[in-house]
Amino acid sequence: MTNPRQSQLDKFKELARELEADEDEAHWDEKLGKLVKVKPKPEKSE
């Protein structure tokens, strides 16, 4: 799988490719939105 002489960065990049990761922020937000549902905080009246 990995060459023992590979740098840590090269190992990380190889693993990211295997996991089909990408750098597209919109794609990241889409995937994150499927995992996390944000509930709005209730408004405080003063």
CHARMM internal coordinates of N, CA and C (Angstrom, degrees):
IC EDIT
DIST 1 N 1 CA 1.4522
DIST 1 CA 1 C 1.5314
ANGL 1 N 1 CA 1 C 110.66
DIST 1 C 2 N 1.3184
ANGL 1 CA 1 C 2 N 118.50
DIHE 1 N 1 CA 1 C 2 N -64.85
DIST 2 N 2 CA 1.4570
ANGL 1 C 2 N 2 CA 120.13
DIHE 1 CA 1 C 2 N 2 CA -179.04
DIST 2 CA 2 C 1.5145
ANGL 2 N 2 CA 2 C 110.30
DIHE 1 C 2 N 2 CA 2 C -115.83
DIST 2 C 3 N 1.2881
ANGL 2 CA 2 C 3 N 115.03
DIHE 2 N 2 CA 2 C 3 N 147.48
DIST 3 N 3 CA 1.4490
ANGL 2 C 3 N 3 CA 122.68
DIHE 2 CA 2 C 3 N 3 CA 176.69
DIST 3 CA 3 C 1.5284
ANGL 3 N 3 CA 3 C 107.96
DIHE 2 C 3 N 3 CA 3 C -81.47
DIST 3 C 4 N 1.3222
ANGL 3 CA 3 C 4 N 119.95
DIHE 3 N 3 CA 3 C 4 N 132.12
DIST 4 N 4 CA 1.4720
ANGL 3 C 4 N 4 CA 120.83
DIHE 3 CA 3 C 4 N 4 CA -178.23
DIST 4 CA 4 C 1.5263
ANGL 4 N 4 CA 4 C 112.96
DIHE 3 C 4 N 4 CA 4 C -61.58
DIST 4 C 5 N 1.3227
ANGL 4 CA 4 C 5 N 118.14
DIHE 4 N 4 CA 4 C 5 N -16.81
DIST 5 N 5 CA 1.4577
ANGL 4 C 5 N 5 CA 121.20
DIHE 4 CA 4 C 5 N 5 CA 179.60
DIST 5 CA 5 C 1.5297
ANGL 5 N 5 CA 5 C 112.53
DIHE 4 C 5 N 5 CA 5 C -90.35
DIST 5 C 6 N 1.3223
ANGL 5 CA 5 C 6 N 117.56
DIHE 5 N 5 CA 5 C 6 N -3.04
DIST 6 N 6 CA 1.4638
ANGL 5 C 6 N 6 CA 120.29
DIHE 5 CA 5 C 6 N 6 CA -179.74
DIST 6 CA 6 C 1.5253
ANGL 6 N 6 CA 6 C 110.43
DIHE 5 C 6 N 6 CA 6 C -66.93
DIST 6 C 7 N 1.3367
ANGL 6 CA 6 C 7 N 115.30
DIHE 6 N 6 CA 6 C 7 N 145.32
DIST 7 N 7 CA 1.4530
ANGL 6 C 7 N 7 CA 119.02
DIHE 6 CA 6 C 7 N 7 CA 176.35
DIST 7 CA 7 C 1.5287
ANGL 7 N 7 CA 7 C 109.13
DIHE 6 C 7 N 7 CA 7 C -74.67
DIST 7 C 8 N 1.3090
ANGL 7 CA 7 C 8 N 115.85
DIHE 7 N 7 CA 7 C 8 N 163.39
DIST 8 N 8 CA 1.4588
ANGL 7 C 8 N 8 CA 121.04
DIHE 7 CA 7 C 8 N 8 CA 178.90
DIST 8 CA 8 C 1.5245
ANGL 8 N 8 CA 8 C 109.97
DIHE 7 C 8 N 8 CA 8 C -58.75
DIST 8 C 9 N 1.3335
ANGL 8 CA 8 C 9 N 117.17
DIHE 8 N 8 CA 8 C 9 N -40.12
DIST 9 N 9 CA 1.4666
ANGL 8 C 9 N 9 CA 121.42
DIHE 8 CA 8 C 9 N 9 CA 179.60
DIST 9 CA 9 C 1.5218
ANGL 9 N 9 CA 9 C 110.90
DIHE 8 C 9 N 9 CA 9 C -62.96
DIST 9 C 10 N 1.3149
ANGL 9 CA 9 C 10 N 117.50
DIHE 9 N 9 CA 9 C 10 N -42.92
DIST 10 N 10 CA 1.4669
ANGL 9 C 10 N 10 CA 120.78
DIHE 9 CA 9 C 10 N 10 CA 179.16
DIST 10 CA 10 C 1.5276
ANGL 10 N 10 CA 10 C 111.14
DIHE 9 C 10 N 10 CA 10 C -64.04
DIST 10 C 11 N 1.3280
ANGL 10 CA 10 C 11 N 116.64
DIHE 10 N 10 CA 10 C 11 N -39.21
DIST 11 N 11 CA 1.4672
ANGL 10 C 11 N 11 CA 120.36
DIHE 10 CA 10 C 11 N 11 CA 177.45
DIST 11 CA 11 C 1.5232
ANGL 11 N 11 CA 11 C 110.39
DIHE 10 C 11 N 11 CA 11 C -63.18
DIST 11 C 12 N 1.3334
ANGL 11 CA 11 C 12 N 116.29
DIHE 11 N 11 CA 11 C 12 N -42.32
DIST 12 N 12 CA 1.4583
ANGL 11 C 12 N 12 CA 121.15
DIHE 11 CA 11 C 12 N 12 CA 179.58
DIST 12 CA 12 C 1.5252
ANGL 12 N 12 CA 12 C 110.70
DIHE 11 C 12 N 12 CA 12 C -62.87
DIST 12 C 13 N 1.3284
ANGL 12 CA 12 C 13 N 116.71
DIHE 12 N 12 CA 12 C 13 N -45.76
DIST 13 N 13 CA 1.4659
ANGL 12 C 13 N 13 CA 120.93
DIHE 12 CA 12 C 13 N 13 CA -179.74
DIST 13 CA 13 C 1.5208
ANGL 13 N 13 CA 13 C 111.11
DIHE 12 C 13 N 13 CA 13 C -62.17
DIST 13 C 14 N 1.3180
ANGL 13 CA 13 C 14 N 117.10
DIHE 13 N 13 CA 13 C 14 N -41.44
DIST 14 N 14 CA 1.4638
ANGL 13 C 14 N 14 CA 121.19
DIHE 13 CA 13 C 14 N 14 CA 179.45
DIST 14 CA 14 C 1.5342
ANGL 14 N 14 CA 14 C 110.59
DIHE 13 C 14 N 14 CA 14 C -62.96
DIST 14 C 15 N 1.3219
ANGL 14 CA 14 C 15 N 116.36
DIHE 14 N 14 CA 14 C 15 N -44.72
DIST 15 N 15 CA 1.4570
ANGL 14 C 15 N 15 CA 119.99
DIHE 14 CA 14 C 15 N 15 CA 179.20
DIST 15 CA 15 C 1.5254
ANGL 15 N 15 CA 15 C 110.79
DIHE 14 C 15 N 15 CA 15 C -64.80
DIST 15 C 16 N 1.3192
ANGL 15 CA 15 C 16 N 117.52
DIHE 15 N 15 CA 15 C 16 N -40.19
DIST 16 N 16 CA 1.4680
ANGL 15 C 16 N 16 CA 121.11
DIHE 15 CA 15 C 16 N 16 CA 178.76
DIST 16 CA 16 C 1.5301
ANGL 16 N 16 CA 16 C 110.42
DIHE 15 C 16 N 16 CA 16 C -61.28
DIST 16 C 17 N 1.3286
ANGL 16 CA 16 C 17 N 117.11
DIHE 16 N 16 CA 16 C 17 N -39.94
DIST 17 N 17 CA 1.4654
ANGL 16 C 17 N 17 CA 120.43
DIHE 16 CA 16 C 17 N 17 CA 177.46
DIST 17 CA 17 C 1.5251
ANGL 17 N 17 CA 17 C 110.74
DIHE 16 C 17 N 17 CA 17 C -64.59
DIST 17 C 18 N 1.3226
ANGL 17 CA 17 C 18 N 117.08
DIHE 17 N 17 CA 17 C 18 N -42.09
DIST 18 N 18 CA 1.4643
ANGL 17 C 18 N 18 CA 121.38
DIHE 17 CA 17 C 18 N 18 CA 179.20
DIST 18 CA 18 C 1.5264
ANGL 18 N 18 CA 18 C 110.93
DIHE 17 C 18 N 18 CA 18 C -61.85
DIST 18 C 19 N 1.3329
ANGL 18 CA 18 C 19 N 116.37
DIHE 18 N 18 CA 18 C 19 N -34.05
DIST 19 N 19 CA 1.4617
ANGL 18 C 19 N 19 CA 121.19
DIHE 18 CA 18 C 19 N 19 CA -179.57
DIST 19 CA 19 C 1.5253
ANGL 19 N 19 CA 19 C 112.14
DIHE 18 C 19 N 19 CA 19 C -87.64
DIST 19 C 20 N 1.3264
ANGL 19 CA 19 C 20 N 116.20
DIHE 19 N 19 CA 19 C 20 N 4.61
DIST 20 N 20 CA 1.4630
ANGL 19 C 20 N 20 CA 123.65
DIHE 19 CA 19 C 20 N 20 CA 179.76
DIST 20 CA 20 C 1.5228
ANGL 20 N 20 CA 20 C 112.26
DIHE 19 C 20 N 20 CA 20 C 58.96
DIST 20 C 21 N 1.3135
ANGL 20 CA 20 C 21 N 116.31
DIHE 20 N 20 CA 20 C 21 N 39.04
DIST 21 N 21 CA 1.4584
ANGL 20 C 21 N 21 CA 121.02
DIHE 20 CA 20 C 21 N 21 CA 176.68
DIST 21 CA 21 C 1.5303
ANGL 21 N 21 CA 21 C 109.15
DIHE 20 C 21 N 21 CA 21 C -78.48
DIST 21 C 22 N 1.3243
ANGL 21 CA 21 C 22 N 115.97
DIHE 21 N 21 CA 21 C 22 N 153.32
DIST 22 N 22 CA 1.4560
ANGL 21 C 22 N 22 CA 119.42
DIHE 21 CA 21 C 22 N 22 CA 174.46
DIST 22 CA 22 C 1.5263
ANGL 22 N 22 CA 22 C 109.54
DIHE 21 C 22 N 22 CA 22 C -141.75
DIST 22 C 23 N 1.3293
ANGL 22 CA 22 C 23 N 116.16
DIHE 22 N 22 CA 22 C 23 N 172.25
DIST 23 N 23 CA 1.4544
ANGL 22 C 23 N 23 CA 121.19
DIHE 22 CA 22 C 23 N 23 CA -174.72
DIST 23 CA 23 C 1.5261
ANGL 23 N 23 CA 23 C 112.74
DIHE 22 C 23 N 23 CA 23 C -102.29
DIST 23 C 24 N 1.3193
ANGL 23 CA 23 C 24 N 118.33
DIHE 23 N 23 CA 23 C 24 N 9.43
DIST 24 N 24 CA 1.4541
ANGL 23 C 24 N 24 CA 122.05
DIHE 23 CA 23 C 24 N 24 CA -178.29
DIST 24 CA 24 C 1.5283
ANGL 24 N 24 CA 24 C 109.85
DIHE 23 C 24 N 24 CA 24 C -75.71
DIST 24 C 25 N 1.3377
ANGL 24 CA 24 C 25 N 117.02
DIHE 24 N 24 CA 24 C 25 N 115.78
DIST 25 N 25 CA 1.4606
ANGL 24 C 25 N 25 CA 121.18
DIHE 24 CA 24 C 25 N 25 CA -176.46
DIST 25 CA 25 C 1.5289
ANGL 25 N 25 CA 25 C 112.27
DIHE 24 C 25 N 25 CA 25 C -63.72
DIST 25 C 26 N 1.3275
ANGL 25 CA 25 C 26 N 117.79
DIHE 25 N 25 CA 25 C 26 N -37.16
DIST 26 N 26 CA 1.4646
ANGL 25 C 26 N 26 CA 121.11
DIHE 25 CA 25 C 26 N 26 CA 178.79
DIST 26 CA 26 C 1.5270
ANGL 26 N 26 CA 26 C 110.55
DIHE 25 C 26 N 26 CA 26 C -63.86
DIST 26 C 27 N 1.3229
ANGL 26 CA 26 C 27 N 116.29
DIHE 26 N 26 CA 26 C 27 N -40.47
DIST 27 N 27 CA 1.4639
ANGL 26 C 27 N 27 CA 120.87
DIHE 26 CA 26 C 27 N 27 CA 177.97
DIST 27 CA 27 C 1.5299
ANGL 27 N 27 CA 27 C 110.04
DIHE 26 C 27 N 27 CA 27 C -64.36
DIST 27 C 28 N 1.3297
ANGL 27 CA 27 C 28 N 116.02
DIHE 27 N 27 CA 27 C 28 N -41.24
DIST 28 N 28 CA 1.4647
ANGL 27 C 28 N 28 CA 121.25
DIHE 27 CA 27 C 28 N 28 CA 177.62
DIST 28 CA 28 C 1.5297
ANGL 28 N 28 CA 28 C 109.97
DIHE 27 C 28 N 28 CA 28 C -60.18
DIST 28 C 29 N 1.3400
ANGL 28 CA 28 C 29 N 117.24
DIHE 28 N 28 CA 28 C 29 N -48.74
DIST 29 N 29 CA 1.4578
ANGL 28 C 29 N 29 CA 121.33
DIHE 28 CA 28 C 29 N 29 CA -178.91
DIST 29 CA 29 C 1.5293
ANGL 29 N 29 CA 29 C 111.14
DIHE 28 C 29 N 29 CA 29 C -60.78
DIST 29 C 30 N 1.3158
ANGL 29 CA 29 C 30 N 116.91
DIHE 29 N 29 CA 29 C 30 N -38.54
DIST 30 N 30 CA 1.4683
ANGL 29 C 30 N 30 CA 121.33
DIHE 29 CA 29 C 30 N 30 CA 179.00
DIST 30 CA 30 C 1.5302
ANGL 30 N 30 CA 30 C 110.38
DIHE 29 C 30 N 30 CA 30 C -62.87
DIST 30 C 31 N 1.3312
ANGL 30 CA 30 C 31 N 116.23
DIHE 30 N 30 CA 30 C 31 N -48.39
DIST 31 N 31 CA 1.4663
ANGL 30 C 31 N 31 CA 120.08
DIHE 30 CA 30 C 31 N 31 CA -179.66
DIST 31 CA 31 C 1.5272
ANGL 31 N 31 CA 31 C 110.99
DIHE 30 C 31 N 31 CA 31 C -65.42
DIST 31 C 32 N 1.3276
ANGL 31 CA 31 C 32 N 116.47
DIHE 31 N 31 CA 31 C 32 N -40.35
DIST 32 N 32 CA 1.4543
ANGL 31 C 32 N 32 CA 120.75
DIHE 31 CA 31 C 32 N 32 CA -179.86
DIST 32 CA 32 C 1.5285
ANGL 32 N 32 CA 32 C 110.21
DIHE 31 C 32 N 32 CA 32 C -65.20
DIST 32 C 33 N 1.3220
ANGL 32 CA 32 C 33 N 116.74
DIHE 32 N 32 CA 32 C 33 N -39.77
DIST 33 N 33 CA 1.4557
ANGL 32 C 33 N 33 CA 121.13
DIHE 32 CA 32 C 33 N 33 CA 179.29
DIST 33 CA 33 C 1.5163
ANGL 33 N 33 CA 33 C 112.64
DIHE 32 C 33 N 33 CA 33 C -61.45
DIST 33 C 34 N 1.3239
ANGL 33 CA 33 C 34 N 117.07
DIHE 33 N 33 CA 33 C 34 N -28.82
DIST 34 N 34 CA 1.4591
ANGL 33 C 34 N 34 CA 120.66
DIHE 33 CA 33 C 34 N 34 CA 178.04
DIST 34 CA 34 C 1.5309
ANGL 34 N 34 CA 34 C 110.95
DIHE 33 C 34 N 34 CA 34 C -74.27
DIST 34 C 35 N 1.3258
ANGL 34 CA 34 C 35 N 116.75
DIHE 34 N 34 CA 34 C 35 N -24.30
DIST 35 N 35 CA 1.4625
ANGL 34 C 35 N 35 CA 120.89
DIHE 34 CA 34 C 35 N 35 CA -177.43
DIST 35 CA 35 C 1.5261
ANGL 35 N 35 CA 35 C 112.80
DIHE 34 C 35 N 35 CA 35 C -93.08
DIST 35 C 36 N 1.3297
ANGL 35 CA 35 C 36 N 116.21
DIHE 35 N 35 CA 35 C 36 N -35.97
DIST 36 N 36 CA 1.4569
ANGL 35 C 36 N 36 CA 120.71
DIHE 35 CA 35 C 36 N 36 CA -171.66
DIST 36 CA 36 C 1.5202
ANGL 36 N 36 CA 36 C 109.74
DIHE 35 C 36 N 36 CA 36 C -120.66
DIST 36 C 37 N 1.2897
ANGL 36 CA 36 C 37 N 115.78
DIHE 36 N 36 CA 36 C 37 N 126.69
DIST 37 N 37 CA 1.4560
ANGL 36 C 37 N 37 CA 121.08
DIHE 36 CA 36 C 37 N 37 CA 175.18
DIST 37 CA 37 C 1.5247
ANGL 37 N 37 CA 37 C 107.41
DIHE 36 C 37 N 37 CA 37 C -110.38
DIST 37 C 38 N 1.3334
ANGL 37 CA 37 C 38 N 116.32
DIHE 37 N 37 CA 37 C 38 N 118.65
DIST 38 N 38 CA 1.4537
ANGL 37 C 38 N 38 CA 121.12
DIHE 37 CA 37 C 38 N 38 CA -178.05
DIST 38 CA 38 C 1.5181
ANGL 38 N 38 CA 38 C 109.16
DIHE 37 C 38 N 38 CA 38 C -90.99
DIST 38 C 39 N 1.3136
ANGL 38 CA 38 C 39 N 115.51
DIHE 38 N 38 CA 38 C 39 N 126.64
DIST 39 N 39 CA 1.4554
ANGL 38 C 39 N 39 CA 120.77
DIHE 38 CA 38 C 39 N 39 CA 176.89
DIST 39 CA 39 C 1.5230
ANGL 39 N 39 CA 39 C 108.01
DIHE 38 C 39 N 39 CA 39 C -97.31
DIST 39 C 40 N 1.3463
ANGL 39 CA 39 C 40 N 117.31
DIHE 39 N 39 CA 39 C 40 N 133.49
DIST 40 N 40 CA 1.4732
ANGL 39 C 40 N 40 CA 118.47
DIHE 39 CA 39 C 40 N 40 CA 179.04
DIST 40 CA 40 C 1.5196
ANGL 40 N 40 CA 40 C 110.71
DIHE 39 C 40 N 40 CA 40 C -67.16
DIST 40 C 41 N 1.3174
ANGL 40 CA 40 C 41 N 115.66
DIHE 40 N 40 CA 40 C 41 N 144.70
DIST 41 N 41 CA 1.4575
ANGL 40 C 41 N 41 CA 120.33
DIHE 40 CA 40 C 41 N 41 CA 178.47
DIST 41 CA 41 C 1.5266
ANGL 41 N 41 CA 41 C 108.63
DIHE 40 C 41 N 41 CA 41 C -74.36
DIST 41 C 42 N 1.3142
ANGL 41 CA 41 C 42 N 117.54
DIHE 41 N 41 CA 41 C 42 N 140.99
DIST 42 N 42 CA 1.4665
ANGL 41 C 42 N 42 CA 119.15
DIHE 41 CA 41 C 42 N 42 CA 177.26
DIST 42 CA 42 C 1.5373
ANGL 42 N 42 CA 42 C 109.79
DIHE 41 C 42 N 42 CA 42 C -66.09
DIST 42 C 43 N 1.3259
ANGL 42 CA 42 C 43 N 114.72
DIHE 42 N 42 CA 42 C 43 N 139.99
DIST 43 N 43 CA 1.4636
ANGL 42 C 43 N 43 CA 119.05
DIHE 42 CA 42 C 43 N 43 CA -179.10
DIST 43 CA 43 C 1.5246
ANGL 43 N 43 CA 43 C 109.46
DIHE 42 C 43 N 43 CA 43 C -76.31
DIST 43 C 44 N 1.3169
ANGL 43 CA 43 C 44 N 114.81
DIHE 43 N 43 CA 43 C 44 N 138.68
DIST 44 N 44 CA 1.4628
ANGL 43 C 44 N 44 CA 120.25
DIHE 43 CA 43 C 44 N 44 CA 178.56
DIST 44 CA 44 C 1.5143
ANGL 44 N 44 CA 44 C 108.55
DIHE 43 C 44 N 44 CA 44 C -93.20
DIST 44 C 45 N 1.3084
ANGL 44 CA 44 C 45 N 117.83
DIHE 44 N 44 CA 44 C 45 N 131.51
DIST 45 N 45 CA 1.4604
ANGL 44 C 45 N 45 CA 120.24
DIHE 44 CA 44 C 45 N 45 CA 175.70
DIST 45 CA 45 C 1.5222
ANGL 45 N 45 CA 45 C 108.83
DIHE 44 C 45 N 45 CA 45 C -95.27
DIST 45 C 46 N 1.3186
ANGL 45 CA 45 C 46 N 114.77
DIHE 45 N 45 CA 45 C 46 N 137.58
DIST 46 N 46 CA 1.4666
ANGL 45 C 46 N 46 CA 119.45
DIHE 45 CA 45 C 46 N 46 CA -176.34
DIST 46 CA 46 C 1.4876
ANGL 46 N 46 CA 46 C 111.09
DIHE 45 C 46 N 46 CA 46 C -100.13
END
COOR INIT
IC SEED 1 N 1 CA 1 C
IC BUILD
